[in-house]
Amino acid sequence: MVYIVTYDLNNPGQNYENVIQAIKDASTGVWCTFWKSSFLIKSNYQTAQEVFDRIKPHLDKNDRCLVIECTSNMQGWLSNSEWDYIKDNILG
């Protein structure tokens, strides 16, 4: 499965490293972060809830996090190498 994970940590002095590591741990080891506070991950988890459950312990109640399952129907403005990585490694 492929998911986009985006987050916004709202308290000053947040430890982003724990959230980022939890997102990476929810992946198969294949992920990209070409955007601020967002990741595209390939995961063995079958639902967005399962991915979120890995991240949730590292969030405060006033933080925001969104996990959405992705398909190969995509469009945007990225470099050719970024598109190639997504197509070959995450969606492929």
PDB file of N, CA, C and O in Angstrom:
ATOM      1  N   MET A   1       0.839  -1.169   0.000  1.00  0.00           N
ATOM      2  CA  MET A   1       0.000   0.000   0.000  1.00  0.00           C
ATOM      3  C   MET A   1       0.892   1.244   0.000  1.00  0.00           C
ATOM      4  O   MET A   1       2.027   1.216   0.477  1.00  0.00           O
ATOM      5  N   VAL A   2       0.354   2.323  -0.542  1.00  0.00           N
ATOM      6  CA  VAL A   2       1.075   3.591  -0.574  1.00  0.00           C
ATOM      7  C   VAL A   2       0.231   4.634   0.144  1.00  0.00           C
ATOM      8  O   VAL A   2      -0.980   4.726  -0.060  1.00  0.00           O
ATOM      9  N   TYR A   3       0.892   5.414   0.984  1.00  0.00           N
ATOM     10  CA  TYR A   3       0.201   6.439   1.772  1.00  0.00           C
ATOM     11  C   TYR A   3       0.961   7.753   1.694  1.00  0.00           C
ATOM     12  O   TYR A   3       2.190   7.776   1.618  1.00  0.00           O
ATOM     13  N   ILE A   4       0.213   8.838   1.715  1.00  0.00           N
ATOM     14  CA  ILE A   4       0.815  10.141   1.950  1.00  0.00           C
ATOM     15  C   ILE A   4       0.526  10.489   3.399  1.00  0.00           C
ATOM     16  O   ILE A   4      -0.607  10.375   3.867  1.00  0.00           O
ATOM     17  N   VAL A   5       1.564  10.912   4.097  1.00  0.00           N
ATOM     18  CA  VAL A   5       1.465  11.275   5.505  1.00  0.00           C
ATOM     19  C   VAL A   5       1.926  12.720   5.621  1.00  0.00           C
ATOM     20  O   VAL A   5       3.035  13.060   5.211  1.00  0.00           O
ATOM     21  N   THR A   6       1.085  13.554   6.172  1.00  0.00           N
ATOM     22  CA  THR A   6       1.445  14.940   6.388  1.00  0.00           C
ATOM     23  C   THR A   6       1.133  15.310   7.831  1.00  0.00           C
ATOM     24  O   THR A   6       0.172  14.807   8.413  1.00  0.00           O
ATOM     25  N   TYR A   7       1.934  16.178   8.399  1.00  0.00           N
ATOM     26  CA  TYR A   7       1.784  16.496   9.822  1.00  0.00           C
ATOM     27  C   TYR A   7       2.138  17.952  10.082  1.00  0.00           C
ATOM     28  O   TYR A   7       2.864  18.582   9.313  1.00  0.00           O
ATOM     29  N   ASP A   8       1.611  18.465  11.176  1.00  0.00           N
ATOM     30  CA  ASP A   8       1.910  19.812  11.636  1.00  0.00           C
ATOM     31  C   ASP A   8       2.006  19.750  13.153  1.00  0.00           C
ATOM     32  O   ASP A   8       0.999  19.550  13.832  1.00  0.00           O
ATOM     33  N   LEU A   9       3.200  19.919  13.683  1.00  0.00           N
ATOM     34  CA  LEU A   9       3.409  19.879  15.125  1.00  0.00           C
ATOM     35  C   LEU A   9       3.302  21.310  15.647  1.00  0.00           C
ATOM     36  O   LEU A   9       4.093  22.174  15.268  1.00  0.00           O
ATOM     37  N   ASN A  10       2.326  21.557  16.513  1.00  0.00           N
ATOM     38  CA  ASN A  10       1.955  22.923  16.861  1.00  0.00           C
ATOM     39  C   ASN A  10       2.601  23.505  18.108  1.00  0.00           C
ATOM     40  O   ASN A  10       2.545  24.722  18.289  1.00  0.00           O
ATOM     41  N   ASN A  11       3.205  22.720  18.968  1.00  0.00           N
ATOM     42  CA  ASN A  11       3.873  23.269  20.153  1.00  0.00           C
ATOM     43  C   ASN A  11       5.309  23.649  19.815  1.00  0.00           C
ATOM     44  O   ASN A  11       5.990  22.907  19.107  1.00  0.00           O
ATOM     45  N   PRO A  12       5.782  24.792  20.308  1.00  0.00           N
ATOM     46  CA  PRO A  12       7.186  25.139  20.090  1.00  0.00           C
ATOM     47  C   PRO A  12       8.103  24.082  20.714  1.00  0.00           C
ATOM     48  O   PRO A  12       7.787  23.505  21.754  1.00  0.00           O
ATOM     49  N   GLY A  13       9.226  23.843  20.070  1.00  0.00           N
ATOM     50  CA  GLY A  13      10.198  22.903  20.611  1.00  0.00           C
ATOM     51  C   GLY A  13       9.835  21.446  20.423  1.00  0.00           C
ATOM     52  O   GLY A  13      10.369  20.588  21.126  1.00  0.00           O
ATOM     53  N   GLN A  14       8.946  21.142  19.499  1.00  0.00           N
ATOM     54  CA  GLN A  14       8.548  19.758  19.243  1.00  0.00           C
ATOM     55  C   GLN A  14       9.752  18.942  18.792  1.00  0.00           C
ATOM     56  O   GLN A  14      10.673  19.463  18.162  1.00  0.00           O
ATOM     57  N   ASN A  15       9.729  17.663  19.122  1.00  0.00           N
ATOM     58  CA  ASN A  15      10.767  16.758  18.675  1.00  0.00           C
ATOM     59  C   ASN A  15      10.302  16.082  17.384  1.00  0.00           C
ATOM     60  O   ASN A  15       9.658  15.033  17.419  1.00  0.00           O
ATOM     61  N   TYR A  16      10.626  16.678  16.277  1.00  0.00           N
ATOM     62  CA  TYR A  16      10.220  16.158  14.974  1.00  0.00           C
ATOM     63  C   TYR A  16      10.842  14.794  14.694  1.00  0.00           C
ATOM     64  O   TYR A  16      10.263  13.977  13.977  1.00  0.00           O
ATOM     65  N   GLU A  17      12.009  14.553  15.254  1.00  0.00           N
ATOM     66  CA  GLU A  17      12.721  13.310  14.963  1.00  0.00           C
ATOM     67  C   GLU A  17      11.894  12.070  15.289  1.00  0.00           C
ATOM     68  O   GLU A  17      11.911  11.107  14.522  1.00  0.00           O
ATOM     69  N   ASN A  18      11.173  12.069  16.404  1.00  0.00           N
ATOM     70  CA  ASN A  18      10.355  10.904  16.762  1.00  0.00           C
ATOM     71  C   ASN A  18       9.218  10.690  15.783  1.00  0.00           C
ATOM     72  O   ASN A  18       8.923   9.554  15.410  1.00  0.00           O
ATOM     73  N   VAL A  19       8.579  11.769  15.364  1.00  0.00           N
ATOM     74  CA  VAL A  19       7.483  11.662  14.390  1.00  0.00           C
ATOM     75  C   VAL A  19       8.031  11.172  13.057  1.00  0.00           C
ATOM     76  O   VAL A  19       7.466  10.265  12.446  1.00  0.00           O
ATOM     77  N   ILE A  20       9.107  11.758  12.615  1.00  0.00           N
ATOM     78  CA  ILE A  20       9.713  11.357  11.340  1.00  0.00           C
ATOM     79  C   ILE A  20      10.146   9.896  11.385  1.00  0.00           C
ATOM     80  O   ILE A  20       9.928   9.158  10.424  1.00  0.00           O
ATOM     81  N   GLN A  21      10.752   9.472  12.479  1.00  0.00           N
ATOM     82  CA  GLN A  21      11.182   8.078  12.585  1.00  0.00           C
ATOM     83  C   GLN A  21       9.980   7.133  12.587  1.00  0.00           C
ATOM     84  O   GLN A  21      10.044   6.060  11.987  1.00  0.00           O
ATOM     85  N   ALA A  22       8.890   7.513  13.250  1.00  0.00           N
ATOM     86  CA  ALA A  22       7.681   6.672  13.262  1.00  0.00           C
ATOM     87  C   ALA A  22       7.105   6.529  11.858  1.00  0.00           C
ATOM     88  O   ALA A  22       6.632   5.454  11.490  1.00  0.00           O
ATOM     89  N   ILE A  23       7.140   7.599  11.076  1.00  0.00           N
ATOM     90  CA  ILE A  23       6.662   7.536   9.687  1.00  0.00           C
ATOM     91  C   ILE A  23       7.548   6.594   8.881  1.00  0.00           C
ATOM     92  O   ILE A  23       7.048   5.742   8.145  1.00  0.00           O
ATOM     93  N   LYS A  24       8.845   6.744   9.018  1.00  0.00           N
ATOM     94  CA  LYS A  24       9.776   5.865   8.301  1.00  0.00           C
ATOM     95  C   LYS A  24       9.598   4.412   8.740  1.00  0.00           C
ATOM     96  O   LYS A  24       9.666   3.499   7.917  1.00  0.00           O
ATOM     97  N   ASP A  25       9.371   4.197  10.041  1.00  0.00           N
ATOM     98  CA  ASP A  25       9.174   2.842  10.557  1.00  0.00           C
ATOM     99  C   ASP A  25       7.883   2.213  10.040  1.00  0.00           C
ATOM    100  O   ASP A  25       7.789   0.989   9.943  1.00  0.00           O
ATOM    101  N   ALA A  26       6.897   3.030   9.709  1.00  0.00           N
ATOM    102  CA  ALA A  26       5.639   2.519   9.161  1.00  0.00           C
ATOM    103  C   ALA A  26       5.797   2.124   7.686  1.00  0.00           C
ATOM    104  O   ALA A  26       4.922   1.479   7.109  1.00  0.00           O
ATOM    105  N   SER A  27       6.920   2.519   7.094  1.00  0.00           N
ATOM    106  CA  SER A  27       7.169   2.186   5.691  1.00  0.00           C
ATOM    107  C   SER A  27       7.911   0.859   5.584  1.00  0.00           C
ATOM    108  O   SER A  27       8.357   0.290   6.580  1.00  0.00           O
ATOM    109  N   THR A  28       8.029   0.391   4.364  1.00  0.00           N
ATOM    110  CA  THR A  28       8.836  -0.803   4.084  1.00  0.00           C
ATOM    111  C   THR A  28      10.313  -0.445   4.004  1.00  0.00           C
ATOM    112  O   THR A  28      11.153  -1.302   3.729  1.00  0.00           O
ATOM    113  N   GLY A  29      10.624   0.816   4.245  1.00  0.00           N
ATOM    114  CA  GLY A  29      11.972   1.338   4.039  1.00  0.00           C
ATOM    115  C   GLY A  29      12.043   2.155   2.772  1.00  0.00           C
ATOM    116  O   GLY A  29      13.077   2.742   2.454  1.00  0.00           O
ATOM    117  N   VAL A  30      10.925   2.190   2.041  1.00  0.00           N
ATOM    118  CA  VAL A  30      10.838   2.963   0.806  1.00  0.00           C
ATOM    119  C   VAL A  30       9.918   4.143   1.070  1.00  0.00           C
ATOM    120  O   VAL A  30       8.733   3.970   1.358  1.00  0.00           O
ATOM    121  N   TRP A  31      10.473   5.342   0.970  1.00  0.00           N
ATOM    122  CA  TRP A  31       9.722   6.556   1.244  1.00  0.00           C
ATOM    123  C   TRP A  31      10.421   7.732   0.574  1.00  0.00           C
ATOM    124  O   TRP A  31      11.580   7.627   0.174  1.00  0.00           O
ATOM    125  N   CYS A  32       9.717   8.843   0.455  1.00  0.00           N
ATOM    126  CA  CYS A  32      10.338  10.080   0.008  1.00  0.00           C
ATOM    127  C   CYS A  32       9.674  11.239   0.732  1.00  0.00           C
ATOM    128  O   CYS A  32       8.527  11.152   1.169  1.00  0.00           O
ATOM    129  N   THR A  33      10.420  12.318   0.847  1.00  0.00           N
ATOM    130  CA  THR A  33       9.906  13.526   1.473  1.00  0.00           C
ATOM    131  C   THR A  33      10.414  14.720   0.682  1.00  0.00           C
ATOM    132  O   THR A  33      11.350  15.405   1.092  1.00  0.00           O
ATOM    133  N   PHE A  34       9.782  14.954  -0.456  1.00  0.00           N
ATOM    134  CA  PHE A  34      10.147  16.067  -1.322  1.00  0.00           C
ATOM    135  C   PHE A  34       9.407  17.339  -0.916  1.00  0.00           C
ATOM    136  O   PHE A  34       9.517  18.363  -1.590  1.00  0.00           O
ATOM    137  N   TRP A  35       8.650  17.278   0.190  1.00  0.00           N
ATOM    138  CA  TRP A  35       7.820  18.384   0.654  1.00  0.00           C
ATOM    139  C   TRP A  35       8.045  18.590   2.140  1.00  0.00           C
ATOM    140  O   TRP A  35       8.411  17.649   2.843  1.00  0.00           O
ATOM    141  N   LYS A  36       7.835  19.787   2.627  1.00  0.00           N
ATOM    142  CA  LYS A  36       7.991  20.068   4.057  1.00  0.00           C
ATOM    143  C   LYS A  36       6.862  19.406   4.831  1.00  0.00           C
ATOM    144  O   LYS A  36       5.689  19.602   4.511  1.00  0.00           O
ATOM    145  N   SER A  37       7.205  18.631   5.836  1.00  0.00           N
ATOM    146  CA  SER A  37       6.249  17.980   6.751  1.00  0.00           C
ATOM    147  C   SER A  37       5.317  16.990   6.056  1.00  0.00           C
ATOM    148  O   SER A  37       4.191  16.783   6.509  1.00  0.00           O
ATOM    149  N   SER A  38       5.767  16.381   4.972  1.00  0.00           N
ATOM    150  CA  SER A  38       4.975  15.374   4.268  1.00  0.00           C
ATOM    151  C   SER A  38       5.880  14.268   3.752  1.00  0.00           C
ATOM    152  O   SER A  38       7.015  14.508   3.340  1.00  0.00           O
ATOM    153  N   PHE A  39       5.351  13.052   3.785  1.00  0.00           N
ATOM    154  CA  PHE A  39       6.063  11.883   3.280  1.00  0.00           C
ATOM    155  C   PHE A  39       5.132  11.097   2.378  1.00  0.00           C
ATOM    156  O   PHE A  39       3.920  11.071   2.593  1.00  0.00           O
ATOM    157  N   LEU A  40       5.695  10.461   1.377  1.00  0.00           N
ATOM    158  CA  LEU A  40       5.017   9.455   0.581  1.00  0.00           C
ATOM    159  C   LEU A  40       5.719   8.158   0.929  1.00  0.00           C
ATOM    160  O   LEU A  40       6.931   8.036   0.750  1.00  0.00           O
ATOM    161  N   ILE A  41       4.954   7.176   1.434  1.00  0.00           N
ATOM    162  CA  ILE A  41       5.593   5.936   1.897  1.00  0.00           C
ATOM    163  C   ILE A  41       4.946   4.720   1.242  1.00  0.00           C
ATOM    164  O   ILE A  41       3.756   4.712   0.930  1.00  0.00           O
ATOM    165  N   LYS A  42       5.766   3.699   1.047  1.00  0.00           N
ATOM    166  CA  LYS A  42       5.278   2.371   0.693  1.00  0.00           C
ATOM    167  C   LYS A  42       5.230   1.597   2.004  1.00  0.00           C
ATOM    168  O   LYS A  42       6.196   1.621   2.766  1.00  0.00           O
ATOM    169  N   SER A  43       4.126   0.913   2.279  1.00  0.00           N
ATOM    170  CA  SER A  43       3.946   0.269   3.576  1.00  0.00           C
ATOM    171  C   SER A  43       3.314  -1.104   3.425  1.00  0.00           C
ATOM    172  O   SER A  43       2.576  -1.365   2.474  1.00  0.00           O
ATOM    173  N   ASN A  44       3.613  -1.974   4.372  1.00  0.00           N
ATOM    174  CA  ASN A  44       2.944  -3.269   4.448  1.00  0.00           C
ATOM    175  C   ASN A  44       1.631  -3.188   5.217  1.00  0.00           C
ATOM    176  O   ASN A  44       0.856  -4.144   5.233  1.00  0.00           O
ATOM    177  N   TYR A  45       1.379  -2.036   5.858  1.00  0.00           N
ATOM    178  CA  TYR A  45       0.107  -1.866   6.570  1.00  0.00           C
ATOM    179  C   TYR A  45      -1.022  -1.737   5.568  1.00  0.00           C
ATOM    180  O   TYR A  45      -0.879  -1.091   4.530  1.00  0.00           O
ATOM    181  N   GLN A  46      -2.143  -2.358   5.888  1.00  0.00           N
ATOM    182  CA  GLN A  46      -3.276  -2.423   4.965  1.00  0.00           C
ATOM    183  C   GLN A  46      -4.255  -1.268   5.092  1.00  0.00           C
ATOM    184  O   GLN A  46      -5.107  -1.084   4.223  1.00  0.00           O
ATOM    185  N   THR A  47      -4.148  -0.481   6.168  1.00  0.00           N
ATOM    186  CA  THR A  47      -5.077   0.638   6.345  1.00  0.00           C
ATOM    187  C   THR A  47      -4.324   1.885   6.798  1.00  0.00           C
ATOM    188  O   THR A  47      -3.242   1.803   7.380  1.00  0.00           O
ATOM    189  N   ALA A  48      -4.918   3.029   6.519  1.00  0.00           N
ATOM    190  CA  ALA A  48      -4.363   4.294   6.991  1.00  0.00           C
ATOM    191  C   ALA A  48      -4.368   4.331   8.519  1.00  0.00           C
ATOM    192  O   ALA A  48      -3.477   4.924   9.127  1.00  0.00           O
ATOM    193  N   GLN A  49      -5.362   3.703   9.139  1.00  0.00           N
ATOM    194  CA  GLN A  49      -5.434   3.662  10.597  1.00  0.00           C
ATOM    195  C   GLN A  49      -4.208   2.975  11.188  1.00  0.00           C
ATOM    196  O   GLN A  49      -3.662   3.431  12.192  1.00  0.00           O
ATOM    197  N   GLU A  50      -3.777   1.885  10.572  1.00  0.00           N
ATOM    198  CA  GLU A  50      -2.598   1.171  11.065  1.00  0.00           C
ATOM    199  C   GLU A  50      -1.350   2.047  10.984  1.00  0.00           C
ATOM    200  O   GLU A  50      -0.523   2.035  11.896  1.00  0.00           O
ATOM    201  N   VAL A  51      -1.212   2.801   9.905  1.00  0.00           N
ATOM    202  CA  VAL A  51      -0.072   3.706   9.767  1.00  0.00           C
ATOM    203  C   VAL A  51      -0.162   4.796  10.827  1.00  0.00           C
ATOM    204  O   VAL A  51       0.822   5.090  11.506  1.00  0.00           O
ATOM    205  N   PHE A  52      -1.341   5.395  10.968  1.00  0.00           N
ATOM    206  CA  PHE A  52      -1.523   6.450  11.958  1.00  0.00           C
ATOM    207  C   PHE A  52      -1.232   5.950  13.377  1.00  0.00           C
ATOM    208  O   PHE A  52      -0.660   6.678  14.188  1.00  0.00           O
ATOM    209  N   ASP A  53      -1.623   4.721  13.672  1.00  0.00           N
ATOM    210  CA  ASP A  53      -1.380   4.159  15.004  1.00  0.00           C
ATOM    211  C   ASP A  53       0.104   4.111  15.345  1.00  0.00           C
ATOM    212  O   ASP A  53       0.461   4.176  16.521  1.00  0.00           O
ATOM    213  N   ARG A  54       0.973   4.001  14.353  1.00  0.00           N
ATOM    214  CA  ARG A  54       2.427   4.005  14.589  1.00  0.00           C
ATOM    215  C   ARG A  54       2.934   5.410  14.919  1.00  0.00           C
ATOM    216  O   ARG A  54       3.907   5.567  15.657  1.00  0.00           O
ATOM    217  N   ILE A  55       2.272   6.424  14.371  1.00  0.00           N
ATOM    218  CA  ILE A  55       2.709   7.812  14.521  1.00  0.00           C
ATOM    219  C   ILE A  55       2.087   8.469  15.751  1.00  0.00           C
ATOM    220  O   ILE A  55       2.730   9.282  16.415  1.00  0.00           O
ATOM    221  N   LYS A  56       0.863   8.125  16.049  1.00  0.00           N
ATOM    222  CA  LYS A  56       0.075   8.784  17.092  1.00  0.00           C
ATOM    223  C   LYS A  56       0.779   8.919  18.445  1.00  0.00           C
ATOM    224  O   LYS A  56       0.662   9.977  19.063  1.00  0.00           O
ATOM    225  N   PRO A  57       1.505   7.908  18.941  1.00  0.00           N
ATOM    226  CA  PRO A  57       2.156   8.062  20.246  1.00  0.00           C
ATOM    227  C   PRO A  57       3.161   9.217  20.313  1.00  0.00           C
ATOM    228  O   PRO A  57       3.546   9.637  21.404  1.00  0.00           O
ATOM    229  N   HIS A  58       3.581   9.723  19.178  1.00  0.00           N
ATOM    230  CA  HIS A  58       4.591  10.781  19.136  1.00  0.00           C
ATOM    231  C   HIS A  58       3.979  12.162  18.899  1.00  0.00           C
ATOM    232  O   HIS A  58       4.699  13.148  18.740  1.00  0.00           O
ATOM    233  N   LEU A  59       2.655  12.225  18.876  1.00  0.00           N
ATOM    234  CA  LEU A  59       1.949  13.484  18.647  1.00  0.00           C
ATOM    235  C   LEU A  59       1.343  14.005  19.938  1.00  0.00           C
ATOM    236  O   LEU A  59       0.985  13.226  20.821  1.00  0.00           O
ATOM    237  N   ASP A  60       1.231  15.320  20.047  1.00  0.00           N
ATOM    238  CA  ASP A  60       0.476  15.950  21.127  1.00  0.00           C
ATOM    239  C   ASP A  60      -0.962  16.138  20.651  1.00  0.00           C
ATOM    240  O   ASP A  60      -1.240  16.065  19.454  1.00  0.00           O
ATOM    241  N   LYS A  61      -1.858  16.377  21.577  1.00  0.00           N
ATOM    242  CA  LYS A  61      -3.278  16.513  21.230  1.00  0.00           C
ATOM    243  C   LYS A  61      -3.566  17.703  20.315  1.00  0.00           C
ATOM    244  O   LYS A  61      -4.577  17.702  19.613  1.00  0.00           O
ATOM    245  N   ASN A  62      -2.709  18.708  20.309  1.00  0.00           N
ATOM    246  CA  ASN A  62      -2.951  19.865  19.440  1.00  0.00           C
ATOM    247  C   ASN A  62      -2.212  19.762  18.097  1.00  0.00           C
ATOM    248  O   ASN A  62      -2.310  20.674  17.276  1.00  0.00           O
ATOM    249  N   ASP A  63      -1.479  18.675  17.863  1.00  0.00           N
ATOM    250  CA  ASP A  63      -0.817  18.459  16.577  1.00  0.00           C
ATOM    251  C   ASP A  63      -1.830  17.996  15.542  1.00  0.00           C
ATOM    252  O   ASP A  63      -2.954  17.620  15.876  1.00  0.00           O
ATOM    253  N   ARG A  64      -1.423  18.029  14.305  1.00  0.00           N
ATOM    254  CA  ARG A  64      -2.264  17.560  13.209  1.00  0.00           C
ATOM    255  C   ARG A  64      -1.495  16.513  12.419  1.00  0.00           C
ATOM    256  O   ARG A  64      -0.289  16.641  12.210  1.00  0.00           O
ATOM    257  N   CYS A  65      -2.205  15.477  11.983  1.00  0.00           N
ATOM    258  CA  CYS A  65      -1.601  14.440  11.166  1.00  0.00           C
ATOM    259  C   CYS A  65      -2.683  13.878  10.253  1.00  0.00           C
ATOM    260  O   CYS A  65      -3.817  13.656  10.678  1.00  0.00           O
ATOM    261  N   LEU A  66      -2.323  13.656   9.012  1.00  0.00           N
ATOM    262  CA  LEU A  66      -3.267  13.120   8.034  1.00  0.00           C
ATOM    263  C   LEU A  66      -2.573  11.998   7.270  1.00  0.00           C
ATOM    264  O   LEU A  66      -1.465  12.174   6.764  1.00  0.00           O
ATOM    265  N   VAL A  67      -3.231  10.844   7.191  1.00  0.00           N
ATOM    266  CA  VAL A  67      -2.707   9.693   6.451  1.00  0.00           C
ATOM    267  C   VAL A  67      -3.770   9.316   5.425  1.00  0.00           C
ATOM    268  O   VAL A  67      -4.919   9.052   5.781  1.00  0.00           O
ATOM    269  N   ILE A  68      -3.385   9.291   4.157  1.00  0.00           N
ATOM    270  CA  ILE A  68      -4.322   8.988   3.073  1.00  0.00           C
ATOM    271  C   ILE A  68      -3.695   7.940   2.155  1.00  0.00           C
ATOM    272  O   ILE A  68      -2.534   8.053   1.762  1.00  0.00           O
ATOM    273  N   GLU A  69      -4.485   6.921   1.823  1.00  0.00           N
ATOM    274  CA  GLU A  69      -4.024   5.919   0.854  1.00  0.00           C
ATOM    275  C   GLU A  69      -3.948   6.564  -0.522  1.00  0.00           C
ATOM    276  O   GLU A  69      -4.837   7.325  -0.905  1.00  0.00           O
ATOM    277  N   CYS A  70      -2.889   6.262  -1.264  1.00  0.00           N
ATOM    278  CA  CYS A  70      -2.664   6.854  -2.585  1.00  0.00           C
ATOM    279  C   CYS A  70      -2.801   5.812  -3.684  1.00  0.00           C
ATOM    280  O   CYS A  70      -2.609   4.616  -3.461  1.00  0.00           O
ATOM    281  N   THR A  71      -3.129   6.282  -4.851  1.00  0.00           N
ATOM    282  CA  THR A  71      -3.169   5.442  -6.045  1.00  0.00           C
ATOM    283  C   THR A  71      -2.132   5.975  -7.033  1.00  0.00           C
ATOM    284  O   THR A  71      -1.423   6.936  -6.734  1.00  0.00           O
ATOM    285  N   SER A  72      -2.048   5.369  -8.173  1.00  0.00           N
ATOM    286  CA  SER A  72      -1.075   5.817  -9.175  1.00  0.00           C
ATOM    287  C   SER A  72      -1.628   6.959 -10.019  1.00  0.00           C
ATOM    288  O   SER A  72      -0.939   7.434 -10.922  1.00  0.00           O
ATOM    289  N   ASN A  73      -2.849   7.414  -9.753  1.00  0.00           N
ATOM    290  CA  ASN A  73      -3.421   8.565 -10.441  1.00  0.00           C
ATOM    291  C   ASN A  73      -2.847   9.814  -9.784  1.00  0.00           C
ATOM    292  O   ASN A  73      -3.315  10.232  -8.725  1.00  0.00           O
ATOM    293  N   MET A  74      -1.833  10.412 -10.410  1.00  0.00           N
ATOM    294  CA  MET A  74      -1.112  11.504  -9.764  1.00  0.00           C
ATOM    295  C   MET A  74      -0.745  12.578 -10.764  1.00  0.00           C
ATOM    296  O   MET A  74      -0.669  12.340 -11.969  1.00  0.00           O
ATOM    297  N   GLN A  75      -0.523  13.753 -10.239  1.00  0.00           N
ATOM    298  CA  GLN A  75      -0.070  14.878 -11.050  1.00  0.00           C
ATOM    299  C   GLN A  75       0.548  15.897 -10.114  1.00  0.00           C
ATOM    300  O   GLN A  75       0.166  15.972  -8.947  1.00  0.00           O
ATOM    301  N   GLY A  76       1.472  16.662 -10.591  1.00  0.00           N
ATOM    302  CA  GLY A  76       2.095  17.692  -9.777  1.00  0.00           C
ATOM    303  C   GLY A  76       3.309  18.259 -10.461  1.00  0.00           C
ATOM    304  O   GLY A  76       3.564  17.992 -11.635  1.00  0.00           O
ATOM    305  N   TRP A  77       4.055  19.044  -9.716  1.00  0.00           N
ATOM    306  CA  TRP A  77       5.229  19.704 -10.246  1.00  0.00           C
ATOM    307  C   TRP A  77       6.435  19.251  -9.441  1.00  0.00           C
ATOM    308  O   TRP A  77       6.718  19.781  -8.367  1.00  0.00           O
ATOM    309  N   LEU A  78       7.134  18.268  -9.971  1.00  0.00           N
ATOM    310  CA  LEU A  78       8.340  17.716  -9.355  1.00  0.00           C
ATOM    311  C   LEU A  78       9.415  17.608 -10.427  1.00  0.00           C
ATOM    312  O   LEU A  78       9.128  17.696 -11.621  1.00  0.00           O
ATOM    313  N   SER A  79      10.648  17.417  -9.991  1.00  0.00           N
ATOM    314  CA  SER A  79      11.731  17.202 -10.969  1.00  0.00           C
ATOM    315  C   SER A  79      11.560  15.821 -11.596  1.00  0.00           C
ATOM    316  O   SER A  79      10.868  14.963 -11.048  1.00  0.00           O
ATOM    317  N   ASN A  80      12.184  15.616 -12.728  1.00  0.00           N
ATOM    318  CA  ASN A  80      12.111  14.312 -13.391  1.00  0.00           C
ATOM    319  C   ASN A  80      12.650  13.201 -12.506  1.00  0.00           C
ATOM    320  O   ASN A  80      12.086  12.107 -12.475  1.00  0.00           O
ATOM    321  N   SER A  81      13.740  13.467 -11.781  1.00  0.00           N
ATOM    322  CA  SER A  81      14.307  12.432 -10.919  1.00  0.00           C
ATOM    323  C   SER A  81      13.359  12.102  -9.757  1.00  0.00           C
ATOM    324  O   SER A  81      13.284  10.949  -9.332  1.00  0.00           O
ATOM    325  N   GLU A  82      12.646  13.091  -9.248  1.00  0.00           N
ATOM    326  CA  GLU A  82      11.673  12.833  -8.182  1.00  0.00           C
ATOM    327  C   GLU A  82      10.508  11.995  -8.708  1.00  0.00           C
ATOM    328  O   GLU A  82      10.086  11.040  -8.056  1.00  0.00           O
ATOM    329  N   TRP A  83       9.994  12.344  -9.870  1.00  0.00           N
ATOM    330  CA  TRP A  83       8.927  11.535 -10.483  1.00  0.00           C
ATOM    331  C   TRP A  83       9.414  10.111 -10.724  1.00  0.00           C
ATOM    332  O   TRP A  83       8.698   9.154 -10.432  1.00  0.00           O
ATOM    333  N   ASP A  84      10.615   9.964 -11.251  1.00  0.00           N
ATOM    334  CA  ASP A  84      11.156   8.635 -11.514  1.00  0.00           C
ATOM    335  C   ASP A  84      11.258   7.820 -10.235  1.00  0.00           C
ATOM    336  O   ASP A  84      10.910   6.639 -10.229  1.00  0.00           O
ATOM    337  N   TYR A  85      11.730   8.429  -9.147  1.00  0.00           N
ATOM    338  CA  TYR A  85      11.838   7.711  -7.874  1.00  0.00           C
ATOM    339  C   TYR A  85      10.463   7.234  -7.407  1.00  0.00           C
ATOM    340  O   TYR A  85      10.306   6.084  -6.995  1.00  0.00           O
ATOM    341  N   ILE A  86       9.483   8.109  -7.470  1.00  0.00           N
ATOM    342  CA  ILE A  86       8.124   7.743  -7.036  1.00  0.00           C
ATOM    343  C   ILE A  86       7.576   6.614  -7.905  1.00  0.00           C
ATOM    344  O   ILE A  86       7.059   5.626  -7.384  1.00  0.00           O
ATOM    345  N   LYS A  87       7.685   6.752  -9.206  1.00  0.00           N
ATOM    346  CA  LYS A  87       7.143   5.736 -10.119  1.00  0.00           C
ATOM    347  C   LYS A  87       7.866   4.406  -9.978  1.00  0.00           C
ATOM    348  O   LYS A  87       7.223   3.357  -9.982  1.00  0.00           O
ATOM    349  N   ASP A  88       9.191   4.426  -9.853  1.00  0.00           N
ATOM    350  CA  ASP A  88       9.978   3.193  -9.827  1.00  0.00           C
ATOM    351  C   ASP A  88      10.007   2.520  -8.465  1.00  0.00           C
ATOM    352  O   ASP A  88      10.034   1.291  -8.391  1.00  0.00           O
ATOM    353  N   ASN A  89      10.002   3.290  -7.390  1.00  0.00           N
ATOM    354  CA  ASN A  89      10.223   2.721  -6.069  1.00  0.00           C
ATOM    355  C   ASN A  89       8.990   2.667  -5.178  1.00  0.00           C
ATOM    356  O   ASN A  89       8.814   1.718  -4.415  1.00  0.00           O
ATOM    357  N   ILE A  90       8.147   3.670  -5.271  1.00  0.00           N
ATOM    358  CA  ILE A  90       7.009   3.725  -4.368  1.00  0.00           C
ATOM    359  C   ILE A  90       5.763   3.139  -5.018  1.00  0.00           C
ATOM    360  O   ILE A  90       5.059   2.337  -4.404  1.00  0.00           O
ATOM    361  N   LEU A  91       5.493   3.530  -6.239  1.00  0.00           N
ATOM    362  CA  LEU A  91       4.293   3.030  -6.914  1.00  0.00           C
ATOM    363  C   LEU A  91       4.564   1.776  -7.740  1.00  0.00           C
ATOM    364  O   LEU A  91       3.639   1.053  -8.109  1.00  0.00           O
ATOM    365  N   GLY A  92       5.839   1.525  -8.025  1.00  0.00           N
ATOM    366  CA  GLY A  92       6.197   0.392  -8.870  1.00  0.00           C
ATOM    367  C   GLY A  92       6.252  -0.916  -8.170  1.00  0.00           C
ATOM    368  O   GLY A  92       6.544  -1.937  -8.792  1.00  0.00           O
TER     369      GLY A  92
END
